[in-house]
């Protein structure tokens, strides 16, 4: 997929955020999100426990903490998007989708 076709599909992607819309095959996307969360949690636990058991990780504590914060932020953002686009029950209300802010 080139950049131009990716940009052309953005309106379709944003349409998924409307209440009552969902991605096709939501079960697959939810399962992938859960699996990714589990793998990231296992990796984070393994890195954290490795120092406890005497294995030296070639990263200093500040780098590990920065990576952890970045991973948590990325996972949180992806989870929020996945929850919204894989369920017809949540999303932006159609009443408010095209409204202009007053002021």
C-alpha positions in Angstrom: 0.0 0.0 0.0 1.5 3.3 -1.0 1.1 6.6 0.9 -1.5 8.0 -1.5 -3.9 5.0 -1.1 -3.4 5.1 2.6 -4.4 8.7 2.8 -7.4 8.0 0.6 -8.6 5.3 3.1 -8.4 7.7 6.1 -12.1 8.9 5.9 -13.2 5.2 5.9 -11.1 4.6 9.0 -12.5 7.6 10.8 -16.0 6.5 9.9 -15.4 3.5 12.2 -15.4 5.8 15.2 -19.1 6.5 14.7 -21.6 4.8 17.1 -23.2 1.8 15.3 -20.2 1.2 13.1 -17.5 -1.5 13.5 -14.7 -3.0 11.5 -15.3 -6.3 9.7 -14.1 -9.4 11.6 -14.0 -7.6 15.0 -13.3 -10.9 16.8 -9.9 -11.3 15.0 -8.9 -7.7 15.8 -9.9 -8.1 19.5 -8.0 -11.4 19.8 -4.9 -9.8 18.2 -5.1 -6.9 20.6 -5.4 -9.2 23.6 -2.4 -11.4 22.3 -0.3 -8.3 21.8 -1.1 -7.0 25.4 -0.1 -10.4 26.8 3.1 -10.6 24.9 4.1 -7.1 25.9 3.3 -7.8 29.6 5.4 -11.0 29.5 8.3 -9.2 27.9 8.1 -6.4 30.5 7.9 -8.9 33.3 10.9 -10.9 32.0 13.0 -7.7 31.7 12.0 -6.6 35.2 12.7 -10.0 36.8 16.0 -10.6 34.9 17.8 -8.1 37.1 16.3 -9.7 40.2 17.8 -13.1 39.2 21.2 -11.6 38.4 21.0 -11.3 34.6 22.3 -8.0 33.4 20.2 -6.2 30.7 22.3 -4.0 28.5 20.1 -1.0 29.3 20.3 1.5 32.1 17.3 2.0 34.3 16.3 5.4 32.7 16.2 3.8 29.3 14.1 0.9 30.5 11.7 3.3 32.2 11.4 5.4 29.1 10.7 2.3 27.0 8.1 1.2 29.5 6.4 4.5 29.5 6.4 4.6 25.7 5.0 1.1 25.5 2.2 1.8 28.0 1.2 5.0 26.1 1.2 3.1 22.7 -0.7 0.2 24.1 -3.2 2.5 25.8 -3.8 4.4 22.5 -4.1 1.3 20.4 -6.5 -0.3 23.0 -8.7 2.8 23.0 -8.9 2.7 19.2 -9.5 -1.1 19.1 -12.3 -0.9 21.7 -14.0 1.8 19.6 -13.7 0.3 16.1 -14.5 -3.3 17.1 -17.9 -2.6 18.7 -21.1 -1.1 17.4 -22.2 -0.2 20.9 -19.5 2.5 21.5 -18.3 5.5 19.5 -19.2 9.0 18.7 -22.9 9.7 18.5 -24.2 10.4 15.0 -26.0 13.4 16.4 -22.7 15.0 17.4 -20.5 13.8 14.5 -21.3 16.6 12.1 -22.2 19.4 14.5 -20.3 22.6 14.7 -19.1 23.8 18.0 -21.0 26.8 19.3 -19.3 29.9 20.4 
